């Protein structure tokens, strides 16, 4: 039996954000060990906890306008062709459906220790993804983009994170980056 990792304060904060955003028919793409009740949990890894075996590099086996919420938690950084997957997610989401992406930030040193990671995230990456003119064929509207700080450091969690989220681009382009951001949390709505 596969054990689910223990929940810490950081995971609790992430789960609270997800809970506030989720609605209706929910799909968890790249579920890994994060099996979520009330979701269709999908993965292609042999050790994952899942309801459906799905290769995220291929077309998603769901009808158009099927889901209200799609979650990609620690998944998009593993995908070879992320724009293809995002276009598929856009197809599967209902109008005004919510896509939630949680992805390691480029300052997260743990990102670089996993050889299966292909690309890290930045705040700007999600801003561009939600820009009207950036991608052709699909469009998302920004609902929330947050830089999420460490798992165990109270100073970063409660003092630095609120400040950095007021000026995220300033953070990413200055020496403030020495304070390691853990993840980028993004909620986007299908347009």
PADO-28303 format. One line per 2 residues: number of its first residue (from 0); for each residue x, y, z of N, C-alpha, C. Coordinates in pm, whole numbers, plus 50000, padded with zeros to 5 digits. Layout:
<nodes>
NUM	X Y Z X Y Z X Y Z | ...
</nodes>
This chain:
<nodes>
0	50084 49881 50000 50000 50000 50000 50088 50125 50000 | 50053 50222 49920 50127 50347 49911 50075 50442 50016
2	50169 50499 50095 50129 50593 50198 50129 50735 50143 | 50029 50810 50179 50022 50951 50140 50118 51029 50229
4	50194 51126 50170 50284 51207 50252 50209 51281 50361 | 50279 51305 50473 50218 51378 50584 50191 51522 50542
6	50081 51577 50592 50043 51715 50562 50113 51808 50661 | 50176 51914 50609 50238 52014 50695 50166 52147 50675
8	50214 52252 50739 50148 52383 50730 50139 52436 50588 | 50245 52414 50511 50246 52459 50372 50137 52388 50292
10	50130 52256 50304 50028 52178 50232 49888 52218 50277 | 49872 52248 50403 49742 52294 50453 49702 52424 50385
12	49796 52518 50372 49765 52645 50304 49730 52622 50157 | 49806 52536 50089 49777 52505 49948 49639 52441 49936
14	49609 52345 50022 49479 52276 50017 49363 52371 50045 | 49384 52470 50131 49279 52569 50158 49253 52653 50033
16	49358 52692 49961 49341 52768 49837 49266 52685 49733 | 49303 52558 49720 49237 52469 49624 49090 52454 49660
18	49061 52429 49786 48923 52409 49832 48835 52531 49800 | 48890 52652 49817 48814 52773 49787 48782 52785 49639
20	48871 52735 49553 48857 52755 49408 48778 52644 49339 | 48782 52522 49394 48723 52409 49323 48571 52416 49318
22	48515 52352 49214 48369 52346 49199 48334 52233 49103 | 48212 52183 49113 48155 52090 49016 48236 51964 48990
24	48242 51924 48863 48317 51805 48821 48464 51841 48824 | 48543 51763 48901 48683 51796 48927 48774 51684 48876
26	48884 51725 48810 48984 51631 48760 49119 51670 48819 | 49192 51572 48871 49326 51589 48926 49423 51523 48828
28	49486 51602 48742 49579 51548 48641 49719 51537 48701 | 49778 51419 48690 49909 51396 48750 49897 51379 48900
30	49802 51296 48942 49768 51284 49084 49883 51229 49169 | 49967 51144 49113 50076 51087 49194 50020 51023 49318
32	50073 51060 49435 50023 51008 49563 49915 51097 49623 | 49882 51207 49554 49784 51304 49604 49644 51267 49554
34	49593 51154 49603 49458 51110 49565 49358 51199 49637 | 49267 51260 49562 49170 51353 49619 49029 51298 49603
36	48959 51288 49714 48820 51245 49712 48737 51348 49635 | 48644 51300 49554 48558 51389 49477 48618 51432 49344
38	48739 51389 49316 48806 51419 49190 48817 51291 49107 | 48832 51306 48976 48877 51196 48891 49028 51209 48890
40	49097 51118 48958 49242 51123 48975 49309 51048 48861 | 49396 51117 48786 49455 51063 48665 49607 51071 48671
42	49673 50964 48632 49819 50962 48625 49861 50846 48537 | 49989 50843 48498 50037 50729 48421 50152 50658 48491
44	50185 50701 48612 50295 50637 48686 50244 50511 48755 | 50324 50407 48752 50284 50276 48807 50254 50283 48957
46	50323 50370 49030 50303 50379 49175 50203 50486 49217 | 50135 50548 49122 50042 50654 49157 49910 50598 49210
48	49840 50680 49287 49703 50648 49330 49612 50719 49231 | 49536 50644 49155 49458 50704 49047 49330 50627 49022
50	49236 50696 48957 49114 50632 48909 49130 50592 48763 | 49208 50673 48689 49225 50648 48546 49372 50661 48508
52	49416 50571 48422 49551 50573 48368 49551 50661 48242 | 49621 50775 48249 49620 50871 48140 49762 50921 48116
54	49803 50925 47988 49930 50986 47950 49903 51132 47917 | 49956 51223 47996 49929 51365 47979 49999 51425 47858
56	50084 51349 47793 50148 51396 47669 50058 51370 47548 | 49950 51295 47568 49853 51265 47461 49726 51346 47482
58	49631 51337 47389 49503 51405 47405 49430 51348 47526 | 49363 51434 47599 49291 51390 47719 49163 51317 47680
60	49135 51203 47743 49018 51122 47706 48888 51169 47773 | 48861 51298 47760 48739 51356 47815 48669 51434 47704
62	48537 51446 47716 48459 51522 47619 48489 51671 47631 | 48458 51745 47527 48468 51892 47532 48375 51944 47641
64	48418 52050 47709 48336 52117 47811 48284 52020 47918 | 48370 51933 47965 48331 51828 48060 48346 51871 48206
66	48460 51934 48240 48496 51956 48380 48479 52101 48422 | 48450 52120 48551 48441 52253 48610 48575 52297 48670
68	48654 52200 48717 48782 52229 48781 48884 52125 48735 | 49003 52172 48699 49115 52082 48670 49232 52129 48755
70	49293 52033 48824 49407 52059 48912 49532 51996 48852 | 49638 52077 48842 49772 52030 48802 49866 52067 48917
72	49883 51977 49011 49969 52006 49127 50100 51931 49110 | 50208 52006 49097 50342 51949 49077 50343 51854 48958
74	50284 51899 48848 50271 51816 48728 50325 51884 48603 | 50291 52010 48581 50324 52077 48455 50475 52084 48430
76	50555 52087 48536 50700 52093 48519 50759 51964 48462 | 50679 51857 48457 50724 51728 48403 50683 51708 48257
78	50604 51797 48202 50543 51779 48069 50635 51834 47959 | 50658 51750 47856 50744 51790 47743 50681 51904 47662
80	50551 51895 47636 50480 51994 47554 50367 52056 47636 | 50401 52152 47723 50299 52208 47812 50188 52283 47739
82	50218 52348 47627 50112 52421 47555 50010 52326 47496 | 50053 52209 47452 49959 52109 47401 49866 52064 47514
84	49924 52035 47631 49841 51994 47745 49746 52106 47786 | 49794 52230 47791 49707 52342 47830 49593 52362 47729
86	49621 52341 47601 49514 52350 47500 49411 52240 47523 | 49456 52120 47558 49364 52010 47588 49281 52039 47713
88	49345 52094 47814 49273 52131 47936 49167 52236 47904 | 49202 52333 47822 49107 52437 47782 48987 52373 47712
90	49012 52274 47627 48903 52205 47556 48812 52132 47655 | 48870 52068 47754 48794 51985 47850 48719 52069 47952
92	48772 52185 47988 48704 52271 48085 48576 52331 48027 | 48475 52342 48112 48353 52415 48075 48386 52564 48070
94	48301 52643 48004 48317 52788 48008 48315 52833 48154 | 48406 52921 48189 48425 52969 48324 48476 52861 48419
96	48521 52748 48363 48585 52644 48444 48719 52694 48496 | 48764 52633 48605 48885 52678 48675 48999 52578 48655
98	49114 52631 48615 49238 52554 48611 49324 52603 48726 | 49368 52509 48810 49457 52540 48922 49591 52473 48892
100	49697 52552 48889 49832 52500 48864 49920 52536 48981 | 49990 52437 49034 50090 52459 49138 50219 52399 49083
102	50322 52481 49078 50444 52444 49008 50565 52504 49080 | 50678 52433 49087 50795 52489 49156 50846 52618 49091
104	50876 52715 49176 50932 52842 49131 51080 52821 49095 | 51132 52905 49007 51270 52888 48962 51373 52910 49072
106	51337 52974 49183 51431 52991 49294 51431 52874 49391 | 51343 52778 49370 51332 52661 49458 51447 52564 49427
108	51541 52552 49518 51658 52466 49493 51620 52319 49477 | 51510 52277 49537 51466 52138 49523 51420 52108 49380
110	51377 52211 49308 51336 52191 49169 51449 52127 49089 | 51570 52174 49109 51684 52131 49030 51737 51993 49069
112	51695 51940 49182 51742 51808 49224 51661 51693 49164 | 51547 51722 49102 51463 51618 49041 51490 51615 48890
114	51551 51507 48843 51588 51496 48702 51469 51487 48608 | 51350 51463 48661 51232 51457 48574 51171 51595 48550
116	51221 51697 48619 51171 51833 48598 51228 51889 48468 | 51141 51949 48387 51180 52005 48258 51191 52156 48264
118	51098 52221 48334 51102 52368 48343 51040 52413 48475 | 51099 52519 48535 51038 52577 48655 50937 52684 48614
120	50869 52738 48713 50767 52841 48689 50818 52978 48734 | 50757 53081 48678 50776 53218 48724 50638 53283 48731
122	50631 53390 48803 50508 53469 48808 50474 53517 48667 | 50575 53567 48597 50557 53620 48463 50502 53517 48365
124	50542 53392 48382 50494 53286 48294 50341 53278 48296 | 50284 53284 48415 50137 53276 48427 50070 53406 48383
126	50135 53520 48405 50080 53647 48356 50071 53642 48203 | 50175 53592 48139 50174 53582 47993 50071 53481 47944
128	50058 53372 48016 49959 53271 47978 49818 53329 47979 | 49794 53423 48069 49661 53485 48080 49647 53611 47995
130	49750 53645 47922 49746 53763 47836 49663 53732 47712 | 49580 53825 47671 49493 53805 47555 49569 53775 47427
132	49687 53830 47412 49757 53823 47285 49871 53721 47283 | 49892 53650 47392 50012 53567 47400 50000 53435 47324
134	49893 53360 47344 49877 53231 47279 49756 53234 47188 | 49766 53163 47079 49653 53149 46987 49579 53019 47017
136	49450 53018 46996 49374 52895 47008 49308 52872 47142 | 49362 52923 47249 49297 52911 47379 49335 53031 47464
138	49249 53060 47561 49270 53177 47643 49220 53151 47785 | 49301 53191 47882 49261 53184 48022 49260 53324 48080
140	49172 53344 48176 49164 53471 48248 49226 53450 48386 | 49313 53541 48425 49377 53531 48556 49276 53553 48667
142	49274 53462 48763 49194 53480 48885 49285 53510 49003 | 49395 53433 49013 49488 53452 49124 49623 53391 49086
144	49730 53465 49112 49866 53412 49098 49940 53452 49225 | 49993 53353 49296 50062 53379 49422 50195 53307 49423
146	50295 53374 49477 50421 53309 49506 50411 53252 49647 | 50436 53123 49659 50420 53053 49786 50558 53021 49844
148	50581 53063 49967 50712 53046 50026 50720 52920 50110 | 50839 52897 50161 50884 52771 50219 50782 52695 50302
150	50820 52577 50334 50733 52488 50408 50749 52501 50559 | 50861 52552 50605 50886 52548 50749 50943 52676 50808
152	50957 52780 50731 51021 52901 50781 50916 53009 50807 | 50889 53034 50932 50785 53130 50968 50813 53269 50914
154	50937 53312 50915 50971 53445 50864 50926 53459 50719 | 50961 53362 50635 50926 53369 50494 50776 53354 50474
156	50716 53261 50546 50574 53234 50528 50487 53354 50562 | 50518 53420 50671 50425 53519 50723 50469 53664 50706
158	50597 53688 50682 50643 53826 50662 50678 53854 50517 | 50760 53769 50458 50807 53794 50323 50701 53765 50217
160	50627 53656 50232 50529 53619 50129 50426 53728 50101 | 50365 53790 50200 50269 53896 50168 50334 54014 50096
162	50456 54052 50136 50526 54162 50070 50559 54126 49925 | 50616 54009 49905 50656 53967 49770 50534 53959 49677
164	50420 53918 49728 50301 53907 49643 50241 54043 49608 | 50285 54149 49676 50247 54284 49634 50332 54329 49514
166	50457 54278 49507 50552 54318 49403 50624 54195 49348 | 50552 54100 49291 50616 53974 49249 50719 53989 49139
168	50698 54080 49046 50794 54098 48937 50923 54160 48993 | 50909 54253 49085 51025 54311 49152 51105 54201 49221
170	51036 54112 49290 51103 53999 49357 51182 53915 49257 | 51121 53881 49144 51186 53791 49049 51305 53856 48977
172	51311 53987 48971 51417 54056 48897 51522 54123 48985 | 51520 54098 49116 51616 54162 49206 51682 54059 49296
174	51782 54099 49372 51847 54006 49465 51757 53952 49576 | 51635 54002 49588 51542 53943 49684 51523 53794 49660
176	51559 53749 49539 51545 53607 49504 51628 53517 49595 | 51719 53574 49672 51795 53488 49764 51702 53424 49867
178	51586 53485 49889 51483 53423 49973 51402 53331 49883 | 51425 53205 49898 51373 53103 49808 51221 53089 49813
180	51159 53105 49699 51015 53081 49684 50998 52932 49654 | 50894 52870 49710 50874 52727 49689 50797 52700 49560
182	50677 52756 49546 50591 52728 49432 50525 52855 49381 | 50473 52844 49258 50380 52943 49207 50243 52875 49208
184	50145 52942 49266 50007 52894 49269 49927 52983 49174 | 49860 52922 49076 49783 53001 48980 49644 52943 48962
186	49545 53031 48967 49407 52996 48934 49371 53073 48809 | 49322 53002 48708 49285 53065 48583 49147 53016 48540
188	49074 53101 48475 48938 53068 48432 48936 53058 48280 | 48867 52955 48227 48854 52941 48083 48770 53056 48031
190	48820 53121 47926 48744 53229 47861 48664 53172 47747
</nodes>
